[in-house]
Amino acid sequence: MSAVTGDLDGDGDLDVASAGWNGTGRMAWFENMDGQGTDWEYRVVDNGFDQSSSVHVADVDGNGALDVLGSSWGLHELAWWRVGDFVAEGWLTSSILDIGEIADWVDCRWEAAEPASTILTVEARSSSDVEEMGPWTPVAQGPGCPGVQDGARFLQYRVHFDSSSVDVSPVLHEIEFSWEPRVAPAPRRSAGRVSP
């Protein structure tokens, strides 16, 4: 018996694929229904894969979705099954960054591969109140981080991946947001004299 994890249904959480050698052999996967790993749905891949001994997940057919691969001790075979479909678009959402002080955004940059037929866009939201992050705003690369509100302590970003081809996907390699602390001006005295 063996098991591996992978996002078999393309919904952003980890599912589990398994090979079991009980009776004739069975290949199956368990769908992570709640995304937290506390509610699972059993899905049969093949009930007659005799003495199935190992399992692996990979995109065998290049359609952008993970497939299940297995080996059979009894059949002396390797086989694969398509269990998911190509997912044309999806989101990657960051956790909320607390920079610990009020800041002004200096720069935002990312490195990505965007082959023909793909689009990658970045949105962000910032606030001084973590409970009220506000609306998502498209962000442009460059100085001043166009689209991100200055004078905020918290930042969150999300990346939208879109592809109209099963052969290619956009890839985000790195994303960076730079800031400077907002310094309050020194208090001014209306009159007086300062001596060294």
C-alpha positions in Angstrom: 0.0 0.0 0.0 1.2 3.5 -0.7 -0.2 7.0 -0.8 0.9 10.5 -2.1 -0.6 14.0 -2.0 -1.4 16.3 -4.9 -4.1 18.7 -6.0 -6.0 16.2 -8.1 -9.2 18.3 -8.6 -7.5 21.6 -9.2 -9.3 23.4 -6.3 -6.1 24.6 -4.5 -5.9 22.1 -1.7 -4.1 18.7 -1.3 -5.9 15.5 -2.1 -4.6 12.0 -1.5 -4.1 9.2 -4.1 -3.6 5.6 -2.9 -2.7 2.1 -4.1 -4.1 -0.8 -2.0 -3.3 -4.5 -2.2 -6.4 -6.0 -0.7 -8.0 -8.8 -2.8 -7.5 -7.9 -6.4 -6.0 -4.4 -5.9 -7.5 -0.9 -6.0 -6.3 2.5 -7.1 -8.3 5.4 -5.5 -8.1 9.0 -4.4 -9.6 10.9 -1.6 -10.9 14.4 -2.3 -10.2 17.0 0.4 -13.8 18.4 0.6 -13.3 21.3 3.1 -9.7 22.2 2.3 -8.7 21.6 5.9 -8.2 17.8 5.7 -11.1 17.0 8.0 -13.7 16.0 5.4 -12.8 13.5 2.7 -14.7 11.9 -0.2 -13.5 8.5 -1.5 -13.2 8.2 -5.3 -12.4 4.9 -7.0 -9.9 5.1 -9.9 -9.6 1.3 -10.7 -11.0 -1.6 -8.7 -9.2 -4.3 -10.7 -5.6 -3.2 -10.8 -4.3 -6.5 -9.5 -2.0 -6.2 -6.5 -1.4 -2.5 -7.0 1.7 -1.6 -5.1 2.7 2.0 -5.7 1.1 5.3 -6.7 2.4 8.6 -7.9 0.8 11.8 -9.3 2.0 13.9 -12.3 0.6 15.6 -15.3 1.2 12.7 -17.7 -0.9 14.1 -20.7 0.2 17.7 -20.3 -3.3 19.1 -20.0 -2.5 21.1 -16.8 -4.2 18.6 -14.4 -2.6 15.9 -12.3 -3.1 12.3 -13.2 -2.7 9.2 -11.1 0.0 6.7 -12.0 0.3 3.2 -10.5 2.3 0.0 -10.7 0.9 -3.5 -10.3 2.8 -6.4 -8.8 0.3 -8.9 -10.1 0.0 -7.6 -13.7 3.6 -6.4 -14.0 2.3 -3.2 -15.4 2.5 0.5 -15.1 -0.6 2.5 -15.8 -2.1 6.0 -15.5 -5.5 7.4 -15.2 -6.9 10.9 -15.9 -8.9 12.0 -12.8 -9.1 15.7 -13.1 -9.7 18.3 -15.8 -7.6 21.2 -17.1 -8.2 24.2 -15.0 -8.2 27.4 -17.1 -7.8 29.9 -14.3 -7.1 30.2 -10.6 -6.0 32.5 -7.8 -3.1 32.5 -5.4 -3.9 34.7 -2.4 -1.2 35.7 0.1 -1.7 35.8 3.9 -2.0 39.4 5.3 1.4 40.9 5.9 1.8 43.0 9.1 4.8 45.3 8.6 4.5 46.6 12.2 4.3 50.3 11.3 2.6 52.7 9.0 4.4 52.8 5.7 4.5 54.1 2.2 5.0 51.7 -0.6 8.2 52.3 -2.5 8.2 49.6 -5.2 6.6 46.4 -6.3 8.0 43.9 -8.8 7.5 40.4 -9.9 9.2 37.9 -12.2 6.9 35.7 -14.2 6.7 33.6 -17.3 3.7 34.5 -19.5 3.7 32.3 -22.6 1.3 33.1 -25.5 -2.3 32.4 -24.5 -1.7 33.1 -20.9 -2.3 36.1 -18.6 -1.0 36.8 -15.1 -2.4 39.8 -13.1 -1.6 41.0 -9.6 -4.1 42.7 -7.3 -3.5 44.1 -3.8 -5.2 45.7 -0.9 -3.7 47.6 2.1 -5.1 49.1 5.3 -4.3 50.2 8.8 -7.1 47.9 10.1 -6.6 44.2 9.5 -10.3 43.6 9.9 -11.2 46.0 7.1 -8.7 45.4 4.3 -10.9 47.0 1.7 -11.3 46.2 -2.0 -8.8 44.5 -4.3 -7.1 46.9 -6.7 -5.0 46.0 -9.8 -1.3 46.7 -9.2 1.3 47.8 -11.7 5.0 47.1 -11.4 7.3 50.0 -10.7 8.2 52.8 -8.3 5.5 53.9 -6.0 3.7 50.6 -6.4 0.8 52.0 -8.4 -2.5 50.7 -7.1 -1.4 50.1 -3.4 -2.6 52.6 -0.8 0.1 54.5 1.1 -0.1 55.0 4.8 -1.1 51.5 5.7 0.3 48.8 8.1 -1.2 45.7 6.4 -0.8 44.4 2.9 -2.3 41.4 1.1 -1.9 40.5 -2.6 -3.4 37.9 -4.9 -2.3 36.7 -8.3 -4.7 35.6 -11.1 -3.5 32.9 -13.5 -5.3 32.5 -16.8 -4.6 30.2 -19.7 -6.7 29.5 -22.9 -4.4 26.6 -23.8 -4.0 23.2 -22.1 -0.4 23.2 -23.2 0.9 26.3 -21.2 0.3 28.1 -17.9 1.7 31.4 -16.6 4.2 30.9 -13.8 5.0 33.3 -11.0 8.7 33.0 -9.9 8.9 35.8 -7.4 7.0 38.8 -6.1 8.3 41.7 -4.0 6.8 44.7 -2.3 9.1 47.4 -0.8 8.2 50.0 1.7 9.6 52.8 3.9 8.3 53.6 7.3 6.2 56.8 7.4 8.1 59.1 9.8 6.0 61.7 11.7 7.5 65.2 11.5 9.3 66.5 14.6 7.1 68.7 16.7 7.8 72.4 16.1 8.0 75.1 18.8 6.3 78.4 18.2 9.2 80.3 19.8 12.3 79.7 21.7 15.9 79.3 21.4 18.1 76.2 21.2 21.7 76.3 22.3 24.2 73.5 21.8 
